Amino acid sequence: MLFQASRALGIQLVVIAGIIVISSIVVYLVDGKQAMEELLSTGVEGMKGPWVWTFGAGLAMFIMNSGRHLAVSLTSVLSPGEAVLAAAARIERSTLHRAALRYTLPITVAGIVLTWAYVLPNDGLGRLILSLMTISIYYIGGFLLFHFVEIMRAFHELFDRAESVHFRYDYSPAHLENITTYLSITTGLGLIGIYAGFRGTLTAGFLFPSGAWRSFLVTPVVLFLPGTLLYNYYPRYVLRKILQFKVFEAMSRLSTANEQDSRGLLMDLREAAVTNGQILPFLDYKSLPSYLIAILFAISIAYSNDPAVRAFFERLLNLTAP
């Protein structure tokens, strides 16, 4: 799965490199050398376009190619039933662009409005190309958000029927590993993409005819960060709850079981302990304080060492004069 993710990122890095080269040549032929240099300065150096596109489009490509395997792994870990099959079907739909229109359309429209309001520093064809690329990132972000939300909804359906959902007795640990690995990879790439998008908007050199629009630069963080973090946690939480029902059921039966049945129930409890360790929740009520401290620590490092981030938050919180 790591290879598939790396492959998707590599392909999109080549794609964005090709787009940059072709766009530069076209702008050079139409508007001249200075316009081409301004395009590269804004798109590559200022907006961090190659990194935003690589991690955003690369993650979307990885989801389209590998997201369906998450549904297969889920049905291989849990016993077949109405709830499990419905959850698997929702996960499969979450990899389809046509199913994501209720997310991608409004978020793309919001991207059009914000891109128009911010005002790119380029003129002519360069501004048009940068505008289209910026709007496409909003579309990709909408698709990723749709996928994350639908995954959480799929597991929420399992949570609502947790008492009737059971782990297979003969499931392969590799399938459970695939589920947790997929969640970790997509979350990690998503967080990098969010930071790259946020960082790129701060240094893009937008002209901002009205200072009020400057506060909307935090949109990528507000819109995508909470869902990305919860997405990695909630499926693990649901799987642990399903496992707990299995443990409670085995313990209640253990008190009245004969010697032969007791051995089988003890094996079930041992297997449940191994499975519990394999799920490894992203966070729980015990780890939440330390997790929040880690986030604040990361923000403080970025704030201290990244002048663009520091300047934005100082302006946003009125810590300095505008």
N, C-alpha and C positions, 0 to 999 in steps of 0.2 A: 504493500500500500504506500509505503514511503517512496518507492521507486515511481509509482504512478503519479504521486503528487509532484515529485521532482521533475518528471517528464512534462507534466502539464505546465509547470512554471517555466521550464526551459523553452517549450514551444511558444508560450506567450511572450517571453523575452525576445525571441526571434521575430515574432509578429510585430511587436511594438518597435523594434529596431528597423524593420522594413517600412513600417508606416512613417517613422521619423525621416528615413532616407528619402522616400518617395515624396513626402510632403515638403521637405527642404528643397528638393530639386524643382518641384512645381512652383513653389513660392519664389525661388530664385529666378525662374524663367518669366514669371508674371510680374513680380514686384521688385526684383532686384536683390543684390547681395545684402544690403542693410536689413531689408525685411526678413530675409532668411535667417540672418544672425539674431534678430529680435525674436523670431519664432523659436529658435533653439534655446535662447536665453530664458524665455518665459516657460516653454513647455518642458525642457529637460532640466535646466538648472533651478528655475523658480518653482514650478509646479511639481517637480519630481515625477514627471509623467511616466518614465520607464518603470519605476518601482510601483507606482499606484496601479498601472495597467497590469504589470506582471503578477502581482499578488491578487488583485481583484479578478481579472479575467482568468488567471491561472487557477484560482480557487473555484470559479464558476465551471471551468472545463473539467476539473477534477470531480466536482459534484455530478456533472452530467455523465461522466464516464464510470464513476465508482459508487455513486449514491445508491444505485439499485442493489448493489451488493450488500448494503446495510440491511435492506429488507430481507434478503436471502439469509443473512446471518441471524437476524432476529427470529425468523421462522425455524431456523436450525437449532436455536437455543431454547425457545419456548414451545410448549406443546401446541399443536394446531387447534384452533378454536375460532369462534366468530370475532372476538376482540383482537386476537393476534393477526388474523388475516386482514381485518379492517385497518389495523395499524400499518401492516406491511404495504397495503395498497396506497395508503396516504403517503408513505415514505417514497414509494415509486413515483407518484404524481408530483412530489415536491422537486423532482429533477427535471421537470418539463417546463420550458419557457412559456408555452401557451397556457399552462395552468397558473402561471404567476402573474398574469396581466393585472389582476386587482391590486397587486403591489407595485409592479414595474411601471404601470401607466401613471399613477399619481406621483410616484417618486421621480419619474422622469420629467413630468410637468413641473414639479418643484425645482428640479435641476435647471430646467429652461429658465424659469423665473429668476432663480438666484444667479445664474450665469449672466443673464441680461442685466440684473441689478448691480452686480459687482463691477462690471465694465472691465474687460480685459485691456491691458496696456497696448496691445498690438492693433494694427490697422489692416484693412484690405483682406486679402485671402488668408493671411496668417491668423487674423482674429476668427474668421469663419472656421478654420480647421481646429483651432484650439477650443472653440465653443462646442463643436461637434464631439470632440474627444472628451471634454469635460462632461457633457450631457450623457455620453455613453457610459461613463463611470457611474453616474447616478442610476442608470438602468441596471448595470451589473450589481450595484449595491442593493437595488430593489429585489432582484432575483435571489441574491444571497440571503437577504432578510426573510423572504418568502420561504426558502428552504429551511432555515433555522426555526422559524415559527411553526411550520408544518411538522417538523420532527418533534418539537415539543408537544404539539397537539396529538400526534400519533401516540406518544408515550403517555399523555394524559388520558387517552382512551383506555390504555392498559391499566392506568392507576385507578380509574373509576371501576374497573372490573377485576381488581387485583386478587380478590378471593377466588376467582374462577380461572386465573392464569397461573400456569405452573411451568417450571423448568423441566425440560426433557431429562429423563434418567440417563439417556445415552448420548447427550450432546457432546460435541467436541469443544474443548476449551479454546481451540483456535478461533471458533466462531465468536465467542464472547470477547476474545482478544481483538478481533476485527472490529467489533462494535466500539469498544473503548478507544482503539487506535484511530478509527475514523473520526470520532468526536474530538480527540485531542489534536489531530492534524488540521481539521477544518477550523477549529477554534483558534489555534496558533496562527494559521495563515490569515484568518479573518482579523485578528487583533493587529497583526503587522500591516495589513491593508488599511485598516481604520487609521492607524497612526500615520501611515504614509500619506493617506488622503488628507488628513487634518493638517499635517505638517506642510504639505504642498500648497494648501490654500493660504497658509500664513505668509508664504514667501513668493506667491504668484505675482505680486505687484499690482493687484486690483486697484482701480482708481477711486472707487466708492464715492459717487456723487453725493450720497447722503451717508453720514457717519452711522446712522442707525443700522444700516445693512452689515456693518462690520461684525456685529454680535452674532450674525447668522453663520459665521465661519465655524462655529462650534457644532454646526448641524451634523457632520459625520459622526461625532462622538455621541451626541444625544440620541441620534436616530438608530445607530447600529451597535454601540458598545453594550448597553444593558442586555439586549437580546442575545448577543454573542456569548456573553458570560453565562447567562442563565441556560442557554442551549447546551453548554458542556456539562452543566450540573444536573439538570432536571432528569434526563434519561437515566443517568446513573442512580439518582435518588429513587426513581420508579422501580428499577431492577432490584435495588436493595429491599424495597418494600415488598415486592413479590417474593423475594427470597425469605423475608421475615415471616410471611404467612406460611411458607413451607416449613420453617423451623418451628413455629408455634404449633402447627398441626402435628409434626413429628413428636414434639415434646408431650403434647396432650395424649397422644396414642401410646407413648412410651410407658406411662404410669399404669396402663391396663394390659399391656402386651405380655405374651409369654416369652420364654427365653429365646426361642427361634426368631420371633418377630422383633424382639428387642435388638438383636444383632443387625437386622436389616435397617431398623430405624436409626441405630447409632451410625451405621454407614451413611445414611442420608444426612445426618447432622454433620458428619465429618466432611462430606461432599459440599454441604452448604457453607461450611467454614472456608473451604478452599475457594468456592465461587465468590464469597463475600470479599475475600482478599483480592480476587482478580478484578472485581468491579472498580475498587478504589475510587470512591466518590471524589469529585472535583473539590467539593467543600461540604462541610456539614456544620452544625451549630458549634462544634468544638473548634474546628479549624477556621471558621469565619473571621474571628478577630485577627488572627495572624495573616489571613489572606487580605483583609482590608489594609492592614499595616503594610503589606508588601506592595499593594497598589499605590498607597500614599507615598511609599518610599520611591517607587518608580517615577511617580509624577514629580516628586521633589528633585530627583536627579535630572529629569528632562527640563524642569523649570530652572534649575541652577545652571545647566550646561548648554541649553539651547536658547539663544537670545530671542529667536522668533517666538517660541512658546512663551517665554517669560514676558516679552513685550505685549503679546496678545492678552494674557490674563491680567497683567497690570492695567491695561487699557479697559478691559472688560469689567474689572472690579473697581475701576476708578482709583487705582493706587497711584497713578501718575496723571499728569495733565494730558489731555488728548492732543 
